[in-house]
Amino acid sequence: MSRYTEIRSFVLVAEKGSFAAAAAQEGVTPVVLGRRLDALEKRLGVRLMHRSTRGLTLTDLGEQFLEQCKQLLHDFEMAEASISDQHNAMRGHLVVSAPASFGRQHVAPHVLAFKKRYPDLRLSFNFTDSVIDLVREGYDMAIRVGAVYDPNYVAVRLYPNQRVVCGTPAYFAKHGVPQVPEDLIHHNCLAFNLHGGQQYGWTFVRQGQIFSVRVQGDLDCNDGELLFDWVKQGWGVGWRSMWEIQAELKRGELVTVLDEYAIQDYDIQAVYQQQRYVPAKIRVFTDYLKQIYNQPGYWEQTDKTACSCKQ
């Protein structure tokens, strides 16, 4: 019996909390896993786990060994992945999360062209405005708009972006142009109600200091595209990303205000778990989107599929 098999079985049993649950995932019987753990403890000469009818508990040495084994298995898998990537780089399964509106407009139109390049790669996408825990929920990567502060993740900038206040020329002609962010309390602000979007306000910067203004309005929604549509119809002002309003700005349908207070570096980023070897499927898809987004005039175009087909 290999040491790898013993260690992998030990980690699996410890994480599942029972031999039955671990055996079901492994596709073997609980007796087989018990023998593997017995062999591991005998070889090490220590007790790693207390077993009783009430369940399993790790010894102090077992707790210590578990963390070391997890790191060993992770390093082993990354080493395999690095070699496998070089030999057979674009096979397997790539699972991606992206904000709902951004995903529909700027990820989905490019998927088929990417798939034609790499027909052996299976692709799965989840477009949602909820922030996904990539590791816990089994995602390879995410496309996110805004800063990423978690040191466990790598963030690669795909395109520079900032968040601005905007509205129609007719709206500002009727209601006046806010001169400072605090003036927004006198305007109909159309805001997200997802995760307290209205409650926590809109964020700005003044003399290097970031601050928020509590906004209010008679319309709010958890759908960014619907909010944007209301802004374009002149119902109020929105706090939108530059990526989504550039075409309307160019046509004069929208104008921005309070630009001097806008937070910079609210970038479009590819985010994935910090790891020693980044799988080729993540690197290639990241580079693919980055190349598309940086084409001159891309963000003003209506037909996004035309851009991906040129790659």
Secondary structure, DSSP 8 states (H G I E B T S, - for coil): --HHHHHHHHHHHHHHSSHHHHHHHHTS-HHHHHHHHHHHHHHHTS--EEEETTEEEE-HHHHHHHHHHHHHHHHHHHHHHHHHHHHSTT-EEEEEEE-HHHHHHHTHHHHHHHHHH-TTEEEEEEE-SS---HHHHT-SEEEEES----TTEEEEEEE---EEEEE-HHHHHHH---SSGGGGGGS-EEEE-TTSHHHH-EEEEETTEEEEE----S-EES-HHHHHHHHHTTSSEEEEEHHHHHHHHHHTS-EEE-GGG--S---EEEEEE--SS--HHHHHHHHHHHHHHTSTTGGG-S-THHHHHT-
